[in-house]
C-alpha cells in the first residue's frame, strides 16, 4: 500500500470523505430534517438510493485518490459536484429552504480540481 505522497492526494481524499459524510447524513438524519425529501425522490427507494450512492461515490473517490482502485476520480467528482449544486438550488426554489448536506457535495469540485 502506498502512503499519501502529495498534498493534492490529501485534499482529494478529504473532499471524498465529505461526499461520503453527506451521503451518510442523508441516510441517518435526512428525513428528520427534510420530511418532504422521500416524496421529492419518488419514495423511500429513490431517497435511499441517493444517500447510499453518495456514500459509495465518496468511498470510491477516496480509494481512487489513495491509488487502491482505478477510479475516474475527476469525472465522478464532477458529477457529484453538479448534483451538489442542483439539489440545493432546486430545494431553495421549490421549498424556500437551504439543503445544507447537499451543498456539501460541492466538495466534489474540490476533489475534481485536486484530483487532476
C-alpha positions, -999 to 999 in steps of 0.1 A, spaced: 0 0 0 12 35 -9 13 63 16 -1 98 7 27 114 -12 12 147 -21 -10 175 -7 -33 170 -37 -39 134 -27 -47 145 9 -71 172 -3 -88 148 -28 -92 122 -1 -106 148 24 -132 161 -2 -142 125 -9 -147 120 28 -171 150 28 -191 135 0 -194 102 19 -203 121 50 -231 139 31 -245 106 20 -243 91 55 -260 122 70 -287 118 43 -294 83 55 -292 90 92 -310 124 97 -323 133 63 -359 125 68 -360 143 102 -346 175 86 -364 172 52 -397 153 58 -408 160 22 -375 146 9 -386 110 1 -415 123 -19 -392 145 -40 -371 114 -49 -401 93 -58 -404 74 -24 -382 57 0 -363 36 -26 -352 67 -45 -344 85 -13 -322 57 0 -306 52 -34 -294 88 -34 -280 86 1 -262 53 -4 -249 65 -38 -233 94 -20 -216 71 4 -204 49 -24 -192 78 -45 -172 92 -16 -156 58 -8 -148 52 -45 -132 87 -48 -112 81 -17 -99 47 -29 -91 63 -62 -72 91 -46 -52 67 -25 -44 46 -55 -62 15 -42 -85 12 -72 -85 26 -106 -114 51 -105 -122 80 -128 -120 103 -98 -123 136 -117 -153 125 -137 -171 111 -107 -163 142 -86 -175 165 -114 -208 146 -115 -212 147 -77 -204 184 -77 -230 192 -103 -256 173 -83 -244 191 -52 -254 224 -68 -286 213 -85 -302 198 -54 -297 229 -30 -308 253 -57 -339 232 -65 -347 229 -28 -344 267 -24 -366 274 -53 -392 248 -46 -394 248 -8 -376 280 2 -351 261 23 -314 255 24 -303 219 19 -270 220 39 -259 184 33 -265 185 -4 -245 218 -5 -215 199 10 -215 179 -22 -198 209 -37 -168 193 -21 -168 173 -53 -155 204 -71 -125 203 -47 -119 167 -54 -122 173 -92 -97 201 -90 -72 184 -67 -76 151 -85 -62 164 -118 
